[in-house]
Amino acid sequence: PRNIKLVNPLPSEVLDLPATNKHHWLLHSEPSGSQYWSYYDNPPREQTPYEKYVLGLDPGTQTYDTPPASPDVAIDRALTYFAQFQQPNGMWSCQYGGPMFLIPGQVIALYATKSPIPKEWAIEMTRYLVNLAHPIDGGWGLHFTDKSTVFGTVLNYIALRILGLPASHPVMKKARHTMAKLGGPLKCPQWGKFWMCVLNVYSWDGMDPIPPEFWLLPYWLPIHPGRWWVHTRAVYLPMSYCYGARIAAPVDDLITELRTELYPDMVYDNIDFAKYKDALSSVDAYYPPTGVLKLANKFLSFWETYLMPKKLKEKALKEVKRQIDLEDLNSDYLDIGPVNNVMNFLISYYVEGPDSVSYKRHYERLANFNYMTREGMMMTGTDGVQVWDTSFTIQTIVGAGLAESEKFGPVVRNAYNFLKNAQFVSNAHPDSYREGRLGCWGFSTRTQGYTVSDCTAEALKAVIMIQSLDSFNKSESIDETLLNSAIDVLLSLQNVGRFAFGSFASYEPIRATPLMEYMNSATVFGNIMVEYPYVECTDSVVIGLCNFRRVSSYRSDEVNRAINNACQYILSAQRPDGSWVGAWAVCFTYAHMFATEALSNIGRTYESDDQVRKGCDFLVTQQMEDGGWGENFRACELCEYVPTAESHCVQTAWAMISLLYAQYPDKEPLEKAAKLLMDKQDRYGGWPYEEVEGVFNRTCTIEYPNYKFYFPVKALSMYRKAWL
Ligand code: LAN
């Protein structure tokens, strides 16, 4: 397996590529949670332990020579270490990497808008991409543990050229070879072709239609983009603008060179791009285009060429731009994520120009996605994991009974303040196809502003845990109406349709049929067109609501009904072998952890409930020789349990937490697992990076580096409470 984190020395060091001085990078975090790294010739302060840690330097914190003698000691060491990583604003920061299609988007957008690329970014992004190239064939994949694909290789090749690596560099030669072997840029999936069109190294004539006119359809039609999954909607919105307006950078020397490097056997001007509309390499085809999509594309191409009135197109572009502006305004130009962030930036330049407020604010916002690490500068999958990580950390410390201790009390209070600052205090603009957000939380920051069902629920649980502490000063409570508003939104997010009754999706209730998946044209992801019922999200909402009803009787009948219906869904989602499949991390152990916690909240445990028992039995049969659990990410693609050769701390912790919530009656498997976690604790009090923890859209891995701090602590503290 590829495990970039353990490569030493890094390929960029072997190749002697330029690097910046790691000691000169500082991380800034604002009260809302927004964060960015800056490089200083003369740093104005010392680096914090976290900055040093994430840059691969010695954090300078205490070390221990012997393994912990008890769970108590392990917990204290881990929390002492992790507490020093807390940011001044109360949150934890996170190197949230994995997707390998983000940097190229930003770099191409910067180039196409003639915007300056800070020199330190260029040096460090180059290092990152070189360090993450496939060790054997020198290509790149969809994500950092993937095989090489056309999508990854073409885009990252282009990015490196823009960043300044010459075509004659050995890294580039090797990449070109792999690119050609995989089928070359003509076989790139849609999202790659899109960026090539913007850079003018592929023609819009070779693109299947991405019609902006979709936005003019009546909303009652199931294909209206307002009904798609938020991320898909947010990405296809600016994509359709660029397609409709045929935005393409003016040809210059670099573009001319790229045109020959990308198509070594062809003359660029002679390529009949229209012939390559649906050319696709098989390595990129997780979800190949369906017959329905192909037919729709034929029809749309015909319509566009012969039938569409020009006026209609203008009207559509106007509406699309209006929606883009609303997205920018709802999030102060941050946008939902790193993909549409750079697309909206590009459009601000082409439509409003480099002197506009929109362009300038967008340019500043790019930094919120760029993250410095040991391997170089990467882009994060969101603008961070602030709310999510902070919620679980609070839950862990309070759950361990340490929230009122002298050592961790202040940490928890500061974290609570962060959650207060990250709670949404306004709704999004009513025209922007958004759900309510007042009182809710997102995954990252208040600025980003997208309610996520489970993020709201987990933050709610954390807040309630703190507000229920004896020592809590009631005058600091969150305003009751604001918390109630979060409940209103949560209740409104529950799915009512027959297909997923009682469940919760990620950001919104399901707004259109899963048949829409036939129109998925990205090919590299599965399940992206609409919202789906997610068992983890449903579990978290049950957990959040159960915590809420212990302290409040607000809308109690509806809350009870929502909990019951959600639990029915959770039980119905269990497979005959007792397992639950996860969607947002790897994979079964993750889903089990949330499911058993949810069910334990309504009194269903190993002794009292057949289904919980079956679930535990399934997990226990997966326990490995050494007492741990280990699942490979392939499990997410295949929806089958795929064990790894060695166990991993994070999954071991998840499985332990499941068994402990279920009150599993036998101590032995838990004792073995606890011992393993204690043995694996490192000399600083943390746990090693072993394998990528997270996933999205079935195919793309993404890391959650903080999972390996708080989940082992949570597992050990629950174990201690139950058995010692
Ligand atoms: C995330 C990260 C968090 C995740 C959980 C909260 C864990 C989950 O329970 C609900 C879904 C959510 C919020 C989620 C959705 C998809 C995201 C935003 C991501 C996996 C992080 C990155 C990903 C985003 C789509 C990446 C950009 C790529 C595109 C295909 C647009």
Residues whose N, C-alpha, C, O or C-beta is under 5 A from the ligand:
A	BS01	LAN	H231 V235 G337 V339 G381 T382 F443 V452 D454 S506 W584 V695 F696
